Amino acid sequence: MVLIYESDPLDDEHARGRFYHVCGGRIDRTPLNVPEPDQPYECQYCGIDLEAEDFFTALQKGSV
């Protein structure tokens, strides 16, 4: 798992949920936005590239 999606329906401000990157076995609690199709998110620490497609998969499954 390198990307998780968390949604709290009671959180009015962030009702749509948030994406987080799991790096080195730890959840980085800095929320991520879905990147543009041609500009993947690149982690400086583990070197993984997360594309928009990965975010949509995490949205469906809760994690990817």
Helices and strands as residue ranges (DSSP letters): E 3-6, E 18-23, E 26-32, E 41-42, E 49-50, H 52-61
